[in-house]
Amino acid sequence: MITRSLQPALAAVLAATVCLADVPVAQAEPLIPPTPAEIQYLDHLRRVLPGSRDPAAFNSDGELLDKGQYVCYMRDANDLVGYEATLVSAIVSQLAFIYLCPA
């Protein structure tokens, strides 16, 4: 038996479930394994970031890769380098230049 205090919550959960039943499934991009350069970049960041007190240490691998690719794009396409231009920390930028950016 459901108590009266739980009935509104149960009704809300059931209503949300019914609403989600008609939502189409979102298509995701296929997973591509990281390249050797990306693995080296992430490994080096994992060793350096914890001792640096950089907030990027709390970012996921995907976020770190995205920031590194963004730094490369800003350098190559717009000739912008540095924290003021990209808002990406110096550690992430330098390692991205070494491992991710094409020469």
Legacy VTK file of the C-alpha trace (Angstrom):
# vtk DataFile Version 3.0
C-alpha trace
ASCII
DATASET POLYDATA
POINTS 103 float
0.000 0.000 0.000
1.327 3.424 -0.964
1.031 6.149 1.643
-0.674 9.387 0.734
2.577 11.349 1.004
4.193 9.240 -1.742
1.263 9.348 -4.158
2.127 12.751 -5.743
5.755 11.727 -6.251
4.742 8.413 -7.806
2.303 10.190 -10.104
5.047 12.595 -11.241
7.434 9.721 -12.004
4.787 7.877 -13.991
3.881 11.019 -15.920
7.534 11.647 -16.796
7.928 8.047 -17.946
4.904 8.306 -20.210
6.187 11.599 -21.670
9.580 10.086 -22.469
8.101 7.062 -24.211
7.502 9.025 -27.435
10.902 10.759 -27.574
13.044 9.604 -30.538
16.427 8.094 -29.830
19.342 10.481 -30.346
22.094 9.336 -32.663
25.621 9.555 -31.266
28.863 9.914 -33.138
30.760 6.654 -33.515
33.475 6.132 -30.941
36.932 6.481 -32.401
39.898 5.254 -30.387
42.389 7.982 -29.455
45.500 8.369 -31.557
48.929 7.664 -30.020
49.585 11.432 -29.855
46.316 11.985 -27.978
47.203 9.215 -25.523
50.633 10.773 -24.890
49.019 14.210 -24.451
46.541 12.894 -21.879
49.173 10.842 -20.042
51.456 13.851 -19.763
48.587 16.047 -18.572
47.612 13.465 -15.937
51.159 13.552 -14.566
51.597 17.347 -14.625
48.180 18.792 -13.729
47.667 17.397 -10.195
50.741 19.210 -8.852
50.039 22.467 -10.650
46.836 23.534 -8.839
45.334 24.116 -12.273
41.518 23.795 -12.364
41.895 21.837 -15.607
43.033 18.909 -13.444
39.347 18.256 -12.750
38.396 18.095 -16.438
37.605 14.822 -18.157
39.763 13.394 -20.930
37.225 14.570 -23.501
37.306 18.125 -22.171
41.103 18.165 -22.168
41.231 16.882 -25.749
38.659 19.467 -26.786
40.668 22.278 -25.177
43.845 21.052 -26.850
42.204 20.910 -30.269
40.719 24.359 -29.688
44.179 25.770 -28.903
45.529 24.259 -32.133
42.633 25.708 -34.120
43.085 29.186 -32.646
46.809 29.116 -33.428
46.434 27.790 -36.971
43.310 29.627 -38.136
43.528 32.915 -36.257
47.179 33.225 -35.178
46.014 33.608 -31.567
48.117 32.094 -28.807
48.068 32.474 -25.041
45.639 32.477 -22.176
44.201 35.896 -23.046
43.230 34.707 -26.525
41.996 31.188 -25.762
41.211 31.140 -22.009
43.025 27.792 -21.836
45.763 27.324 -19.241
49.407 27.431 -20.260
50.024 23.786 -19.321
47.222 22.522 -21.559
48.272 24.867 -24.366
51.935 23.899 -24.326
51.241 20.168 -24.272
48.673 20.610 -27.056
51.313 22.367 -29.175
53.699 19.477 -28.548
51.354 16.517 -29.046
48.196 17.604 -30.891
49.012 20.451 -33.253
50.372 19.473 -36.647
53.829 20.840 -37.273
LINES 1 104
103 0 1 2 3 4 5 6 7 8 9 10 11 12 13 14 15 16 17 18 19 20 21 22 23 24 25 26 27 28 29 30 31 32 33 34 35 36 37 38 39 40 41 42 43 44 45 46 47 48 49 50 51 52 53 54 55 56 57 58 59 60 61 62 63 64 65 66 67 68 69 70 71 72 73 74 75 76 77 78 79 80 81 82 83 84 85 86 87 88 89 90 91 92 93 94 95 96 97 98 99 100 101 102
